[in-house]
Amino acid sequence: MVYPFMTLNDNTEIVHSEMHEDGRVLVHIETPDEKVCFKHADCWLPEYKWEDVYEYTDEELAKLEEFLKSTAHLIIEFSQEGGFDNASNF
């Protein structure tokens, strides 16, 4: 199951998985791009291990990782509660 987490000002979409049995959560990020259609990357929390990175620069990845580090506690909590909507009782 994948849950929506946030849409940033540049239309970057961030979604996350349920927590896996090993305690990890997969975060998928994609940004619309005129040249390549979508940039995308996956990041495993809590270790911040990046996989399947497509067209993001090192600088962009660093900014995304900084963002994830500031919100990882929420993503991990929501991954155990069925996403933001369930965690917030909407």
C-alpha contacts under 8 A as a table, 3 or more apart, distances in Angstrom:
res1	aa1	res2	aa2	distance
1	M	17	S	5.77
1	M	18	E	6.12
2	V	15	V	6.45
2	V	16	H	5.45
2	V	17	S	4.52
2	V	18	E	6.72
3	Y	15	V	5.41
3	Y	16	H	5.31
3	Y	17	S	6.16
3	Y	18	E	7.69
3	Y	79	S	7.89
3	Y	82	G	7.50
3	Y	83	G	5.30
3	Y	84	F	7.54
4	P	13	E	7.90
4	P	14	I	6.42
4	P	15	V	4.34
4	P	16	H	6.55
4	P	83	G	7.15
4	P	84	F	7.48
5	F	13	E	7.87
5	F	14	I	5.54
5	F	15	V	5.03
5	F	16	H	6.80
5	F	75	I	7.39
5	F	83	G	7.50
5	F	84	F	6.66
6	M	13	E	6.12
6	M	14	I	5.27
6	M	15	V	7.04
7	T	11	N	5.74
7	T	12	T	5.52
7	T	13	E	4.64
7	T	14	I	6.26
8	L	11	N	5.28
8	L	12	T	5.14
8	L	13	E	6.64
9	N	12	T	7.19
10	D	31	T	7.51
11	N	31	T	6.29
11	N	32	P	6.84
12	T	29	I	6.87
12	T	30	E	5.54
12	T	31	T	4.23
12	T	32	P	6.86
13	E	29	I	5.70
13	E	30	E	5.42
13	E	31	T	6.42
14	I	27	V	6.93
14	I	28	H	5.85
14	I	29	I	4.67
14	I	30	E	6.83
15	V	27	V	5.77
15	V	28	H	5.35
15	V	29	I	6.61
16	H	25	V	6.80
16	H	26	L	5.57
16	H	27	V	4.29
16	H	28	H	6.04
16	H	75	I	7.18
16	H	79	S	7.09
17	S	25	V	5.77
17	S	26	L	5.31
17	S	27	V	6.54
17	S	79	S	6.27
18	E	25	V	6.37
18	E	26	L	7.85
18	E	79	S	4.44
18	E	80	Q	6.23
18	E	82	G	7.02
18	E	83	G	7.79
19	M	22	D	7.92
19	M	23	G	5.81
19	M	24	R	5.71
19	M	25	V	4.94
19	M	26	L	7.94
19	M	76	I	7.18
19	M	79	S	5.18
19	M	80	Q	5.79
20	H	23	G	5.34
20	H	24	R	5.37
20	H	25	V	6.22
21	E	24	R	7.40
24	R	44	W	6.48
24	R	45	L	5.50
24	R	46	P	6.26
25	V	44	W	5.68
25	V	45	L	5.13
25	V	46	P	7.21
25	V	76	I	6.76
25	V	79	S	7.07
26	L	42	D	6.71
26	L	43	C	5.87
26	L	44	W	4.67
26	L	45	L	6.37
27	V	42	D	5.57
27	V	43	C	5.12
27	V	44	W	6.16
27	V	45	L	7.36
28	H	40	H	7.35
28	H	41	A	5.97
28	H	42	D	4.52
28	H	43	C	6.52
29	I	40	H	5.47
29	I	41	A	5.37
29	I	42	D	6.24
30	E	38	F	6.20
30	E	39	K	5.41
30	E	40	H	4.17
30	E	41	A	6.58
31	T	38	F	5.41
31	T	39	K	5.15
31	T	40	H	6.43
32	P	37	C	5.80
32	P	38	F	4.48
32	P	39	K	6.45
33	D	36	V	5.66
33	D	37	C	4.76
33	D	38	F	5.06
33	D	39	K	6.46
34	E	37	C	5.50
34	E	38	F	7.89
36	V	39	K	6.96
36	V	55	E	7.95
39	K	53	V	7.93
39	K	54	Y	5.50
39	K	55	E	5.32
39	K	56	Y	6.18
40	H	52	D	7.49
40	H	53	V	5.93
40	H	54	Y	5.27
40	H	55	E	7.16
40	H	56	Y	7.19
41	A	50	W	7.04
41	A	51	E	6.31
41	A	52	D	5.37
41	A	53	V	4.21
41	A	54	Y	6.16
41	A	56	Y	7.79
42	D	50	W	5.70
42	D	51	E	5.16
42	D	52	D	5.95
42	D	53	V	6.72
43	C	48	Y	5.72
43	C	49	K	5.39
43	C	50	W	4.43
43	C	51	E	6.19
44	W	47	E	6.19
44	W	48	Y	5.25
44	W	49	K	5.06
44	W	50	W	6.52
45	L	48	Y	5.13
45	L	49	K	7.10
45	L	72	A	7.31
45	L	76	I	7.79
46	P	72	A	7.48
48	Y	65	E	7.38
50	W	53	V	7.00
53	V	56	Y	6.70
56	Y	59	E	8.00
56	Y	60	E	5.83
56	Y	61	L	6.26
57	T	60	E	5.09
57	T	61	L	6.21
58	D	61	L	5.09
58	D	62	A	6.12
59	E	62	A	5.07
59	E	63	K	6.38
60	E	63	K	5.17
60	E	64	L	6.20
61	L	64	L	4.96
61	L	65	E	6.00
62	A	65	E	5.08
62	A	66	E	6.16
63	K	66	E	5.03
63	K	67	F	6.24
64	L	67	F	5.02
64	L	68	L	6.15
65	E	68	L	4.93
65	E	69	K	6.06
66	E	69	K	5.14
66	E	70	S	6.48
67	F	70	S	5.25
67	F	71	T	6.47
68	L	71	T	5.09
68	L	72	A	5.35
69	K	72	A	5.32
70	S	73	H	7.66
71	T	74	L	5.45
71	T	75	I	6.44
72	A	75	I	5.00
72	A	76	I	5.97
73	H	76	I	5.27
73	H	77	E	6.16
74	L	77	E	5.04
74	L	78	F	6.00
75	I	78	F	5.11
75	I	79	S	5.96
76	I	79	S	5.10
76	I	80	Q	6.73
77	E	80	Q	5.50
77	E	81	E	6.65
78	F	81	E	5.00
78	F	82	G	6.17
78	F	83	G	4.60
78	F	84	F	5.55
78	F	87	A	6.09
79	S	82	G	5.90
79	S	83	G	5.59
80	Q	83	G	7.46
81	E	84	F	7.75
81	E	86	N	6.25
81	E	87	A	5.51
82	G	85	D	7.49
82	G	86	N	5.49
82	G	87	A	6.79
83	G	86	N	5.68
83	G	87	A	6.20
84	F	87	A	5.03
84	F	88	S	5.93
85	D	88	S	5.33
85	D	89	N	6.07
85	D	90	F	5.18
86	N	89	N	5.02
86	N	90	F	6.31
87	A	90	F	7.95
